[in-house]
Amino acid sequence: MAALGFITESSKIVYDQEVELLSPDHQDHSFCGIMFDISCNEESALTHLYITSLSVRGGLGDVSVYYSKEEVRHNSVYNKAGRWNCCFSDPQLPSSWRNYTELTFTEPVEIKKGQTRAFYVHSKTPGDSSIVYDNNRRYATSQDDFISILPGKAHLGIIPFSDESQFGWGAWRNNREFVGRVGYGTRMILWRKQVHGEFPPGWQSCASAFFMMHACSWSGLPADVVCYILNFCGWEWFAVEYGGGKKPRRISENFKSGVKQLLRLRSSRSSRDDNDADADEEVEGEGVDGDEESTSSFSAGRTHRNSFSCIIT
């Protein structure tokens, strides 16, 4: 099992990584609420993730946050209150126009890889200044390696999910974007040779180098053992930052020194094997049995190398 990142105190759910994604903020509008979708990217190397909080700004007041019970987009359930669950509620949030106020969920909301859930931030406070949101400018409001925040619709009514606004006519405005932060935790897939291509390029390079280091040595570890070791390696072992829109960093000095130590160990073992081979050549009188043993050892080494090459390719 891979190394784990942290545990949330409230839910005791174990995450491999904690990430925040900040959306653009043009402060185009403010009103009673904003409904939008969050999707877990199909190409991401994880099993699922948990949305733990949303951060917004504005006049706030009596604020609640809802999420769709099913894996659906908001357009099919936007005015159907029975198909939503409430994950946050506070009747007296102070206004905050300059800084975002974090709305931490009572229970994290799970989104599986390749799926989408709808979210809805709403304030019952009368007026037109409760929740700040933007006009839709792009297909995805914001995205990183794991999630995409998709456009939605604004709500002008003080009653959640109502089709009546404070002015007595259309309560919904299409083509609007969420403004704020999304906090979430990830559960990454464990390394196996079948999913090697789904890992970040830097991680793949390190794993391939580890394979080759043993495949090119007669005294290297068997392929199954190397696979078992890599299955234990967490994402942070190779110092590759993944998520939050960050680019991979260079390999850390600790990892470089570890590789150098392994290379020195391999070199010393190879030298020892060569010395043992020279000593065996000086021994006379081995006859046919010695030739058979030498041939058997060579065949075992060739099989060992082939097992690595099959996994790497």
Beta strands, then each sheet from edge to edge (+ up, - down):
strand 1: 6-7
strand 2: 14-15
strand 3: 17-22
strand 4: 29-31
strand 5: 33-40
strand 6: 46-58
strand 7: 61-68
strand 8: 84-93
strand 9: 96-112
strand 10: 116-123
strand 11: 131-135
strand 12: 142-143
strand 13: 147-155
strand 14: 172-178
strand 15: 181-188
sheet 1: 1+ 2-
sheet 2: 3+ 15- 6+ 9-
sheet 3: 4+ 11- 14+ 13- 5+ 10- 7+ 8-
sheet 4: 4+ 11- 14+ 13- 12+
end
